[in-house]
Amino acid sequence: MRVLIVTGSSGGHIFPALALADALKNSGQKVQLVLPEDGRKNRIPFDFTQTKYIHAAKLSFRLNKKNILGVYFFLWGAWQALRIIIEFKPLVVVGFGSLNSLPIMFWAWLFRIKTIIHEQNVVGGRANRLLSKLVDRVAISFSQTRNYLNVSGEKIVLTGNPLRRDLVRMDKKEALDFFNLKEGKFTILITGGSQGSHRLNAACFEALSTYQKKDDLQVIHICGTQDFTWLAAGYAALSLTYKLFDFLLQMQYAYSAADLIICRAGATTIAELQKFRVPAILVPYPFAYAHQLANARILEDLKAALIIQDEELTAEKLSVKFLDFLENPGKLEFMRQAYARLPVLNAAQLLAKEVLTLS
């Protein structure tokens, strides 16, 4: 059968879509992936050859030149989406959210093609909230999402959030050797997601700069492209064991090596933390309807993570947490064990099954 998958250009959208595409291809299905044009510039590497790109734009109700141009690109993208639907003739269309998915999903609904959307976050985005009323099925990553969708419960299915198949927990020594780091040191992983986070980068670096017991810890910092140059210079001046990356695809090594992670609370990050059981300090992105805060509370309620609000993030607060965890390693073990209370789902296979049952 032919399955069309449409997604946004961020890692939080692309990685689950690729995981589903792999699962479907491995079962013998023909799959085509559709990304927005800005996905061509994305640093996320993948070798999925059946990929199409369409124009997309963020629209608002303001009457200005940028928005008029945005309407033009949106309509152009809708025309491209129609051509893809006609040429590929999918039996099922799968949407992974973002406004970029609207044209494809609309044409699929209009032509009575079977449709399913996947919502990665606890609180659905605007596109998925709109599409949930039109599609045949809604797959969710968290059971709590049912409370935020105004659709029939029979339409909703819990699958979890599909992760890349290479994200496999490994021996900690092997993971540390990958980074040429030492056993026995407190290992902190810092990441702001595939795009990076200046707020997170700056606060964490300041905390590490002023921390008095630098010999007791080592750092893996994935900072994004914009902050890499100044952070490289800053770390070089510190007496600290560190590994700095602008982007790291082999996240399985970073998660397996880490004793503690400081990160945002995107849906894919939360799913990865659950898989690797990494104690976390979560700093939810404060915008975009504060959806990351709802994601973070899943782990906070489990006692597997602590939340620091973005506006409350300071170097002093982080330094206190570093010292507390170093002096009380039992706290980290308690947080790691707390993950056992979350259900373990083979999300990619469950979602692929739902797609195949729609045909």
N, C-alpha and C positions, 0 to 999 in steps of 0.2 A: 504494500500500500504506500501511497505518497503522503508524506506529512510535511507541512510547512510550519516552520518555527520562526516567530518574529520576536525580537528583543531589543532592549536599549543598548547603549554603548559602554556602560559602566561594568566593572567586574562583577558587581552584585547581580547584574542581569545576565551577562554573557556566560559566566561560569555555570550557573544552573542550566541554561539553555544548551550549552555544549555537553553537559553531563547527560541530559535527556537525549540529545542527538546521537551520542555514542551508544546509549542503551538501545535506541531504536535501530540504528545501523547494525549493531551486533545481532539483532533478531531478524535481520534480512529486509528491513523496510528501506524505502527510498526517502531521503530527508533533504530538504533545502532550508537553509538558514537565511533570514533577512535581517540586516542591520541598518541603522541610520548611516548616512554618509560620513559623519564624523567618526564612525567606528573604524574607518580606514586608517586614521591616525592613532588609534589606540595601541598602546604598547603591549597589550595582552596577546601573546602569540598563540596561534592555533592553525592547524593544517587542514581545516575543514574546507574542502574544495568547492562544495556546492553552496556558495554564499552569494547573495545578491545584496545590493545597497540601494536605499531609497532616500530621497531628500526629506528632511524633517525640520521642524522649527518649533521653538517655544512661543506660544501665543498668549497675549493678554488682551484686555479690553481697551487699551489705550490707543488713541489715534495718532500714530507717529510713523516716521519713515521705517524704523526698524520693524515695527509690527506689520506694516503693509508688506514689506519684503518677506516677513515671516509667513503671512497668508499665502503669498505667491509660492514659496517653497513647500508649504504644506499641501497646496493643491497639486503642485508638480509631483510630490511624493505620493499623493492619492492616485494620480494617473499611473505612476510607476507600479504602485501596489496592484492596481487593476490588471496591468499587463502580466505581472508575475502570477496572479491567480489564474488568468486565462491560459498562460503558457504551461504552467506546472500542473494544473488541474488536481489540486490536493483533495484527498478524501477527508482529512482532518487538518485544522489550523490551530496551532498552540501559541498563545501569547504570554509573554513574561513581564508584562507591565511596561510603563513609560508611555508618554504621549505618542512616541514613534509607532507604537503598535496599533493605534486607532484605525488608520486607513485599511490595513490588511484585514483586521478583525471585522471592520464594517462591511467590506466587500464579501467576506466569507459568510457573514450573517445574511446579507442581502441575497446571496446565491444559494442559501440554505445548505451550506457546507457545515459539517459538524465542527464545533468549536469548544475549546477548553482554555482557560487561563490559569496561570499559576501565580499566586501571591506569596512573595518571599517574606514580607514583613508581618508583624502582628496586626498593625493597622494598615489596611490597603491604601494604595495610592489613588489619585484621582482617576486615572485611566481604568484601572481594574475595578474601582467602585462603579464606574459607569458601565463597563463591559459586563460586569457580573449579572446584570439584568437581561443581557442579550444572549450570552453564551449557553451552551448545553451543560457545561460542568465547570466548577470552580475548585481547583486544587489549592490547599493551604499548607503552610509550613508549621503553624502552631494552632492548637485546638482553640486558643483564645480568640482567634480571628473570626470565628463564627459570630461573636458578639458584635462585630463591626460591619457585618454584611447583611443588608436588608433583602435577602433572597431565601428561597425555600431551603430548608436543611437537607432535603433529599438531593439537592444539586451539589452540595459541598462534600468534598472528600479530603481527608487528612493524608498527605503523602510525605510530609517533611520537605526539606529543601535539598535538591540534588547537588551533590558535590563531585568534583573531579575524581576520577578513579585513582589517580596517582597520589591522592591525599591519604596516605596510609601511615598509621603510627609505627614508629620504629624504635629500636633500642636507643636510649639516651646517649650512650657513649658514641655510637655511630653518628648520631646527629651532631654532637659536639665536635667530633673529628671533622665533619664536613666544613665547619667554620673555623677549625684549628683553635678551638676553645678548650679550657681545662675542666676536668671533672672536679666536683667539690666546691665550685664557686656558685654563688647565687646568680642565676642567669635571667636577665630581664629582656623581654622582647617588646619593642615599641613599633607600632605601625598605625598609620592613618588610613589604611585601605589602598586600593590601586591608584587613587589620585593623590594620596598624601594629605597631610593636615598641618598647616603652618602653626596653628594654635597648639596642637599636641607636640609638634617638634620643638617649638621654642620653650614650652614649659618643662618638658622632659630634659632637654639639654641643660637648662638653667639648674634644675634639681640635681643633675649628675655633676655639674660643674662645682656646686657648692657642697656636695656630699662629702663628709669627712673620711668615711671608711671605704675609699675607692678600691682598695686591694681585696675587699671581700666580695666584690661583684664584677660581672662582665655583661656586656650589652650587645644585643643584635638590634640595629635600628634601621627600619625600612621607611625612608622619609619622603619618597616622591622626587620628581625631577627638579622642582623649583627651589627646594631648600638644600639640595645636595652639596652645592659648592661651599656655602658658608658653614654647613655642618661638618664637612670634611676638614676644613681649616680649623674649626673649633675643637673637634675631637683630637686632632693631631697635637694640640697644645695641652691636652689633659693627660695626666698619669692614670690612664684607665684602659682596661682591655675592652676593645669594642670591634664590631664589624658593622660597617655602614653600607647600605644599598639604596639606590634610588628606586629599584624594583626587584623583586625576588619571586621567580616563578615556583621554585622548589620550596614552597611553604611548609611541606611536611617535615623538613629538617628543622625549620625555625620553631614550629609548634612542639616538636618532639624534644627539642633542646631546652625549651623555656620552663623556668620555675614560676614565672609570673609574666603576664602580658598587660601592657597599657595600650588601649586601642579605642577606636570608635565602636559603635554598636550596630553596624549594618547587618542585615539579615544573614548574608553569607558568612560574615565573620562569626556571628553567634552560632551558626550551624557548625562551623569549623572548630570553634572552642568546645562545643559539646562533643564532637568526635574525638578530639585530642585531650579533653578534660584538663584544660589549662586554667588555673586560677587567674582571675582578671580584675583589673581596674578599668572600668568602662567609662568613657567620657562621651556621652551621646551627642551627636551633631544636633545643635539646637534649632535648626530651621527645618524646612520641608515637613511642616505639620508635626514636628517633634516626634516623628514615627520611631526614631532610634531609641527614644526613652522607653517606649513600650517594649521594644525588643530587649533592652537592657534589663528591664524589670523581671523578665522571665528568669534570668540567671541570678539576679539579686534575691528574688523570692526563694530560690533554691539554696541560697547562701554560698553559691559558687563564684560570685563576683561582688565587687563593691562598685557603687556608682558615685562619680564626682561630676556634678553639673559643669558644663562648659564655662559658665561665668564664675564658678568657684574654683577652677583649676589654677593652682599656684605651685611654684617650685617648692615652697615651704611645706605644703600639704603632701606633696609627693615624697619629699625627703623623710617625713615622719612615717609614711607608709613603708618606705624601703627599710628603715631601721626596725620597725615593728615586725615585719616579716622575717628579717634576718635573725632577730632575737627570739622569734616565736615560730619556728618552722612547722610546728603542729597546726598552726592556722592554715597554712598552705595545703597541708595534707587533708584537713577537714574540707576545704573548698574543693579540692580535687575529687574527693569521695562523694561530694554532694551531687555531682553530675550523674551518678548512678540512678538517681530518681527520675531522670528524663527517659522517655521511651526511645529505643534505638530503632530507627526506620531505615530501610533501604530505599531511600527516596527516589533515586533515578529509576529503579525497577518498578516501584509502585506507580510512579507517574506514567511510565511507558505503558504499563498495563492498562491504566485508565484511558490513555490515548487509543490503544488498540481496541478496547471494548466499545469505543464510539463509532468505529467504522462500520 
